Amino acid sequence: MGTKKKKKLKKVTKAKKNKTAKKIKEIGSVKKTATLSKGPKQVFLGLGSNVGDREEFIEQACFLIDKIKNVKIIKRSSNYETEAQPDSDQPAFINAALEIRTELSPAKLMNEFQHIESTLGRERIAEWSPRTIDIDILFYDNLIISEDNIQIPHPLVHERLFILEPLKEIAPNFQHPALEKSVLDLFEEKKN
């Protein structure tokens, strides 16, 4: 798939990330969401790479995700080239979004994705450091989960155009369960 060049995106600070995570945690503790039921779940992923052959790493990640037992890729966005955030001194990223169906729990999915990241050479040196591949769970059905190692929805999904733009391509009407706005609405708000 082709790469679309994108304008410079705003930087996101760690303080803003923590504030957003706190807001989602507060909303999640007040708003009761659906519990994990049986059957396939609709899950949206964000993928990014800014080291080496970035598009090839995205391709390899998609291939490996599709090989996970009980995971099926439903839709895939185009690839988008964006400036690294929050450190624009890094190489630019290629970003994409996936919709998958799975019966795996969020924790099991995260373990699978971390294994794929490791297989593709990702080194966790520092937060927001360059990476061969990054696989994030953006949404898992309409669940809101706020635990030490899992934050769903992704706490910065609504703040990042590099997530929202590819996600808008494959799921413009999906509703953020905490903010109760569509991906398209979140994109338009952030873009303006």
N, C-alpha and C positions, 0 to 999 in steps of 0.2 A: 504494500500500500504506500501511497505517496506521502511525502512529508510536507506539511504546511508550515510556513514561517509565521511566527507570531510576534507581536510587539512585546517590548519589555514589560514584565509584570511587576506589580508592587511587591516589596519585601514584606515578609511576615516575621514578626519577632516572637521569641520564645514566650515572652509575657503574654502576648495575644493568644498563643496556642494554649497556654495554661488557663487563661480567662475563658476561652471557648470551651475547653474540656470541663471546667467547673460549671459553666452554664448548662451544658448537656447533662452533666451529672445531676445537677439540681432538677432539671426538667425530668430526667429519667427517674429520679426518686419520687417525684410528684405524680407523673403520668405513668399509669400502668400500661405496659405494652403486652402484646401477645407473648405467651410463653412458647418455648420451643416445642412445636408439634411435630408429629410424624409426617413423613413425605418430603419431597424435594422442596428446597428453599430457593428463592430468588436472591442472588448475591451479586453485588457490583464490585469490581476490582479496579484499582488504578495501578498502572505499570509505568515505570520510568527507568531510564538508563542514560548516564552521561560519561561513560568510560568505554573506550575501544569502539567496536562496531556496534553502535547503539541500536540500530534497527535490527541487527542480527540477534542481539540479546533479547529484544522484545519478542522476536519470532521464536527463539528457543524457549523463552518463558511460556509463551502461549502453547507451544507444542507439549512442554512438560506438564503444564496445568491440565491440558486435555487428557493426559495419560493417568492422572490421579483417579483411582477407583472411586466411583460414585460422584464424579464431577463431569459435567458436560458444558462446553462453551456454547452459548446460545447466540450471542452477538459480540462483535468486535468493532471498535471504532477505527478510524484512520489514525495514523501516527501524526503527532504534532510536535514541532520543534519549539522549545521554549527556553528562556533564560533560566539558569539555576537560581533557586531561592532557598534560603535567604542570602546566600553567598554568590553574588553575580560574577565573582572572579573565577569560579569553576567553569568547566566546559558546559555548553548548552545541553539540555535534556531532550530526549525523544520520549514523549508521553503517549499513552493509549489507555483505553478503558475496555473492560470486558463485562459482559453479563454471563453469569454461570448459573446452573442449577445443581444443587447438591443436597445430600442427606447428612453430610459431615457437619459437626458442630463448629462454631467459630474457632474454638481452641484447636481442634484437629486441623482445620483449614490453615490456621496460622502456622502450625508446626510443618505442614506440607509446604507452605510457601517459603518458610525460612530454610527448609531443606533445599528447595529449588534455588533460592538466592545463593546459598552456600555452594551448591553444585556449579552454578554459573560464575563463581569466583568473587562473590560479594564479601568484602571485609568490613566489619563494623568497627571502624577506627574512632569515629566521633559522630555525634548527631549531625545530620545534613552534610556528611562528607561525600565526595564523589563515589559513585557505585556502578557496578556492572549492571545490576538490576535491583529494583525495589518493587515489591508487590504489596499493596495495601488493600485491606478490606474496607471499602467505602461504606457500603450498606449491606446488611444481612437481613433480608425480608424487612419487616418494620420494627425490628428489635432495637432497643436502646440498652447498651451494656456499658457499664463504667466500672471496670476493675483495674487493678494495678497494671496488668499486662495486656488488657484488651479494652479498646475504646471504640464502640460502634454506636452510631455512625462515626466515621473518622472525624476527629474534633476540628479539623480545618477544611473539611470538604467544601463548605460554603464560602471560604475565604480565598480559594485558589482557583484562578481561571485555568491553570494548566490541568486541573482535575475536572472542573466543570465543563470545559469545552468539549473534550472527547466524550464525557459522560452524557452531555446534552445531545450528542450525535446519536447515541444508542438508546437513551431513556429520558427524553425531554419531560415527560409527564410524571416520572417517578417522584413521589412526595417524600421529602426529608421528614422522618417520623418525629423529630423533636421540634423542628422549626415550622413544620406544616406548610412548606412551600415546595413547589415543583423544582426540579433541576433547572428547567428553563427559566423560571422566575429568579432563582438564585444566580444564575449566569447573567441575566439581564441586569440585576441589581449590582452585581460586582463589576460588570463591564462599564456601567455608567457611573 
